[in-house]
Amino acid sequence: MSCTPSNQITDVSVMQTENTHSADKKIILGAEQISQYLPTLQSKRVGLVVNQTSMIGKTHLVDVLLANGINVQTIFAPEHGFRGNYDAGEKFNSSLDQKTGIALVSIYGKNRKPSTEVMNNLDIIIFDIQDVGVRFYTYISSMHYMMEAAANAGVSFIVLDRPNPNGAFVDGPILKPEFSSFVGMHEIPLLHGMTVGEPALMFKGEKWLNTQKLLDLRFVTMKNYTRTMFYSLPVKPSPNLPNDTAIRLYPSLGFFEATPISIGRGTDFPFQVIGHNKVSVGQFAFTPISTPGAAISPKLMNEKLLGQDLRHSQTSGLDLNFIIEWHTVFKANGMTFFTRPSFMDKLSGTDTLRKAIEAGKKAEEIKASWQNDLADFTKLRSPYLLYSF
């Protein structure tokens, strides 16, 4: 297992060298390298931060550990739940997992950090969740809080690393501290280009963790992975990101959550369409309906909407043209576009993006405004990168 000493980052260059392989080799995930972490877990009380993506082939990490006699005490469930069957923002309570009888502790909603009582019953926490590399996707926020809880309880924290499907991109505004929230806690760009292991290193190295003690942070890094290679997720990371196209469009369409416009929640193609019932860009018709486990009460439910069909789009990275075009149409019709301006600012990590769109600036001009900040960020993140380009 690749370990980082509790007080400094020293082995990063070694990790980068070890993970520089030809692109034609199969990626070996952190979780798949069982021999690297199983001995560390023997005779330990283990907590898992996992969900439906925490698979080793066709078997869940929980089942693999139980089959190997590991004492899994607690499963910590982030947004969307342990089984990934809760809608975005839907709260759920702590309980027992019906299949294994293991205690399930919710770390989404009011209790984003587990109690001292829960943490005192653990020796090690494993984090193994597939992220999509977008700041407002909340799994890295949950990781932050769990890292803090582990440090304060003197519990080791192990990240089993997985690819970033948007890893080729570093783009978007850098979050300003005054706009920090659960959908953006850290001074990083919207697309940060890091695997979950890399921001974990950054959170610790930049002293972004609010802890009384130093965290014992360890990793199992991937093999044969470079950050620019294509990776198709074998399991959907959340109910409304069902395929590669949705994951590619997510950074660009996520901003529409702060508007009256539907991005396909309540359809078979969420984050792959854009539409509205009164004004339109495009003539593709769709109707959102209640979809338990994905969108119980979707925006504009049961309304016929017209708009854009992006299911065959090759858009990747951050494309501001979608939101600018729809804002222009709303403005021309005298309609309010940013109906949740404060939420838009939280998603953006700043109010400058919303104000630039409202001022009629073009995508190229807006993107040019944050290039110096992105250059500074790429320098800041450099010591924390575990993989080559």
C-alpha positions, 0 to 999 in steps of 0.5 A: 500500500502506498502510504503518506507519512502523517507530517509530509508528502514524500512518496508522490514522485515514486507513485507517479513513476510507478503509475506511468504505463502505456495506455493500452494496459487495463487500469487496475483500481485501488480496490482491486489490489486487495493484497495491498490493504487486506493485511492492514485491516486484520484484527482492526475495527473498520469503517467504510465510506462506500456506495454502489460504485465500490465494486471489485469486478462484480462483487461489492467491497463490503462483501469482499472484506466480510468474506476475508474475515474483516471486522466491518463495524460501520458503513458511512453512506454519502449523498444518494445512500449506500445503495445509490437509490436516493434522489439528489438532496433527498435525506435518509436516516441511519439504520442497519443494512438489510443484507449484512446487518452492519450499522449504516450511518448517514453522512448526508444532511444535518450530520455530515460528520459522524459522532465521537461515539461512532468514531471511537469504535473504529481503527481504520476508515476506507474511502472507496467511492467513484467521483466524477471530478466536478467540484459541486458533486458532493462526494469530495465534501463528504470525504473532507468531513470524514477525514476530519473525523478520522484525524480527531479520533486518531483513526487511519484513513485509507483511500482506494483510488479510482479514475476521474472520468473528467480528469483531462480538464481543469476549468471553471472559476476557483471557489472563493471562501465566502461562497463555500458550501457543501456543493463546494468547500475548497478553493479549487476550480469547478473541474479540478482534474484530480482523482479522489486520492489527489484532493485528499492529499491536497486537503491535508497538505494545504491544511484545509482540514479543521482538526486538532490532530494530524491525519494518518492518510494512506493510499492504494493508487491505481496502476496503468492510469493516466489522467487524460485517458478515457474511462467508462464508469461500470456503475452509474455514480448517482441516479441521474448520471446514468452514462458517459454522456451525462457525466461529460455534460454534467459540468456544463448542465449542472448550473441549470439547477439554479434556473427554472429549466429542466435538464431531464430529471424525471426522464430516461436521459437526465443531464442529456437534454435541456427544456422548458414549457414556455420558451425554447432553444430547439424543438426536442420534446420530452415530459418529466415524470415522477421517478422514485429513486431518481426524481420524485418531484422533478422540475416541470413535472408532467409538462411537455417541454421543448428544447435540446437533445444532447444524447449524441453530443460530444461536449466535454469539459466546461461549455458555457454556451448552453447556459448563455444561450438559454439566458439570452432567450429568457431575457428576450422574453422578459423572464427571470433566468436565475431564480435561485441566484444564491444557489448559482453562486454556490455552484459556481463558487463565486458570483462573478460567473452569474453576473458575467452571464447577466451582463451578456458576456460571451463564453470566451471572455468569461473563460479568459477571466479565470485563466490566471487563477487556473494557472496558479491552481495547477502549480498549487496542485502539482505536488499532490498529483499521483499520476502522469498525464 
